[in-house]
Amino acid sequence: MRKIAHHTLLVLLTLLLMACANKSIKPVDVPAPPQAKCDCPTVGAPVQVPASSKPVEATADQQKQLAKLPDYGLLQMADWNDIDGLQVDNLSLAWPAWMQSCSTLINKPVWKSACTAAQKLNNETASKPQTQAVLNYFQEHFSVYKTSNVDGSEQGLITGYYQPLLKGSRTKSAKYPNPLYATPDDLITVELDSLFPELKYKRVRGRLVGNKLVPYYNRAEIETEASPVKGREFVYIDDIIDVFFLQIQGSGLVQLDTGEQMHVGYADQNGHTYNSIGRLLIERGELTLAQASMQGIKNWARNNLDKLRELLNQNPSYVFFRELPVGLPGPLGALGVPILAERSVAVDPKFVPLGAPVFLSTTEPNTSKPLKRLMMAQDTGGAIKGGVRADFFWGAGASAGAKAGAMKQSGKIWVFLPKEFVIKP
């Protein structure tokens, strides 16, 4: 958060909350660290519109109920034998992701003992402990909890996301006209829990005009020739549609015209609410429900370039990016560590501690084929609300994108917490 004097912060906060009441700026759920998933209210939502027979996002009333619950208030103590599928997963494949979590969790007292033991096992087995050794480790150092929804049910929505591959250049040209912008200097972010602890994970954004804080520029205002954020460009992409979907996913790889590959990750967001263009296309009769997948929307866009800009501007949310270090094994999640394909999920940090191992029992995208896997809760997303809610990271590229765009499954989640971890009532 940008440094603001305390009395000024109070004034800004009052203005922001008044604006929120008028729906000009809305508080959104976000984590503090840089993340792979976007943190605008539904920017991390899957592109595919849910069918009525599939689980759906939490309603507004349910989200209000969730906000009133204490942290981790939907976790209930369970038994290891309760976990559906623990014995069929190759747990050793999840170990590298767990070591990524421990690289930062070891600095927290409640996780220190478990992570120290993990490092010892890692060293003893040359970083390759087998499934039984991994299971023995978790059962010795952790207790298992089952997550639930506010109504007590145990099945929830499991979606997917991925890291797209784009083509770009560090220089603007006719072939590469679409910029990715770094966070503007005039974007102000206020962490609400700095004054009100009960508003943990909440922040609001805006810009100063004189002594007033007003909503930040929306998409239509930013994407003009005389853009108010001009000068913050750091790379240019060939396809505006790919830029838009990069903003939905929150991170990506850019194949530069020089042959280099650039990792780009979420830096910040303009504070405006995300409006689903897939839902809008359905409402306008441009696509059917079955056609409104990520690929279906892309196909519509390429066949309707004359309508594209107007459609995109119906979503006022805008995401800013930053260039990440080369050589990362994956995008940076909200935990601040690289997330690994098919072993990391985004969760609601109010109900599942970031970094925690979680066991997911669901099905493959658009199938009934079981998908039972030990994952690490290393990321978050604005649309990920509740205890039984996760976004499965499929990796990078077109194949991962196809799976992510199709995934809207029902599933159950168990959470592993160190035996020293105390959940306050």
Helices and strands as residue ranges (DSSP letters): H 6-21, E 28-29, H 60-68, E 75-77, G 80-82, G 91-94, H 95-105, H 109-124, H 131-141, E 142-147, E 156-163, E 165-169, E 178-181, E 188-191, G 192-194, G 197-199, E 202-209, E 212-214, H 219-222, E 233-237, H 240-249, E 251-256, E 261-269, H 277-283, H 294-303, H 305-312, E 319-323, E 344-346, E 357-363, E 370-379, E 389-396, H 398-406, E 408-418
